[in-house]
């Protein structure tokens, strides 16, 4: 059985060989179907994703952050019963990717002295996220400045910054995903 995307829906295709004289084996037919499925998904994903990213880039970072936080909250609220542990982990990773994208976008403003909490409206999430965001802003600004002047960030400052980043993401995850998880990759 093969799954194929047809008109945006996943369909199952069954392959049956009617003749022993056929030049194609079942493996070749299956491989061709998998390639076609990947091509269909790739085309659909690429066009929609690029359009979405173009629209987001034109919107101010604070508005994008607000939409991302709201969308992730809505997604979790409507799907929390359906999500298994693996899907939840993947959703949290995708949320982290979204947040990192926004953070990279506002890095020049943070370097200029602005606060992450104010730039992204973290006080709308939770008081803890706002508090940690303010502390993170100071360390992030310091790290960006040191990287520019010295070419690297001292290990002690880098460790403090990553610890503060972990606290910030955990505070946001607590609010969005209604849980008290830690980020396993950043705690090593």
Secondary structure as UniProt FT lines:
FT   STRAND          2..6
FT   TURN            7..8
FT   STRAND          9..13
FT   TURN            20..21
FT   HELIX           26..58
FT   HELIX           61..79
FT   TURN            80..82
FT   HELIX           85..111
FT   TURN            112..113
FT   HELIX           116..120
FT   HELIX           122..124
FT   HELIX           127..150
FT   HELIX           155..176
FT   HELIX           185..187
//
